[in-house]
Amino acid sequence: MTIYHFVGIKGSGMSALAQVLHDMDYKVQGSDVEKYFFTQKALEDSQIKIMPFNADNIYEGMEVIAGNAFPDSHEEIEKAQSLELPITRYHKFLGDFMQKFTSVAVTGAHGKTSTTGLLAHVMRGAKPTSYLIGDGTGKGEKDAKYFVFEACEYRRHFLSYYPDYAIMTNIDFDHPDYFANIDDVFEAFQAMAMQVKKGIIACGDDEQLQKIQAKVPVLFYGFAEENDFQARNIVKEPSGTTFDVFVRNEFYATFTINTFGDHSILNALSVIALCHYEDIDPEKVQDRLASFEGVKRRFSEKQLGGQILIDDYAHHPTEIKATVDAARQKFPGREIIAVFQPHTFTRTQTFLTDFADSLSEADKVYLCEIFGSARENHGKLSIKDLQNKIDGSMIIQEDNTSPLLVHDNGVLIFMGAGDIQKFQDAYERTLEEHLKIEKS
């Protein structure tokens, strides 16, 4: 029996794919650095073997799936080459794998993971569905009809995919280490659109997506009346959001979601549109939307003392603004505190003023040192350049998060795509110690 060996198994997409194959009774194992990543818990729960990188991990009878972050010169990939084993890059393997199902790619500059998680949750309530989410979550169903997956535009990796459907949430300039400008990003999405086989569900409120051309029908969703699927009569409350959906100006149904902010309504609309296209019972869609509990690292909450701590992946100005807006809906009247770790020097440099503007919508801002990626671990600017653009902002260190204690009844949002969790973990230890002293 073939053993699938994942080089870089702790990567979010790799981890999810390993779980999908494991659930479908394939033999799966993998290797990675020994540092702990949140993605490995699900692998450990599934008893998928994780080893430190070592050429000895590779032997006859394997098929190697290589993470995109690792060059051909990696010791395990070189060993596999010497043994003439099949070696497939993650995105190429996924592109071939999805051909066995009715596949739905979820793509966009923002909202991919949340929308993929929501779509997977809803579809599974109606039909056998396998899914792969960018938060490291994957599930394989042996009799699956549908395969729902997150498709990333970075380095045009999503051009390895020829899905039946694509949900396109938005087009925005990001990944400035790869894309030259918004036109370059648009061209990538346009190329992707031409590879879709059955239909595209696109946000019609996004001015870039309005220009998308395809060989298949393009259905638009959004708040504007010209959309095929429109949200109207929106009621936002601290418990969630309710809205009516009109399909080409005819009332369809009323839906309630327990998530917050306009972006969450748009995500739900895209899922409703796809399910409508596939003739899935709207009552099932209503039930499943109402029971969705979110995905990892997207507005993940916990309460300690009088404070609410939120872990969120927001790492682009557009995402930061949406996250702060969602917090204001759920926690009206409470102080909103942003604790932000910029991700990569190129992104920080490119969007410096935009970061300052979006962060300034919080009541107080704390900044952590810039997280350098494997691709770039230094730059010409520092976190002080961002601090200088945000009135009253402070820089905090992992070994001293005590300044956050002053926000007694605050909502603290720890945002970033790097290792912002270590700052939250450090603060939780500080806060717990502080609460113990207060009690004594």
Helices and strands as residue ranges (DSSP letters): E 3-7, H 12-23, E 27-32, H 40-45, E 49-52, G 55-57, E 62-66, H 75-82, E 87-89, H 90-97, G 98-100, E 102-107, H 112-124, E 129-133, E 137-139, E 146-150, G 154-160, E 165-168, H 182-193, E 199-203, G 209-211, E 218-222, E 229-237, E 240-247, E 250-257, H 262-277, H 282-290, E 300-304, E 307-312, H 317-330, E 336-340, H 345-350, H 352-359, E 364-367, H 383-387, E 394-395, G 402-406, E 411-415, H 421-439
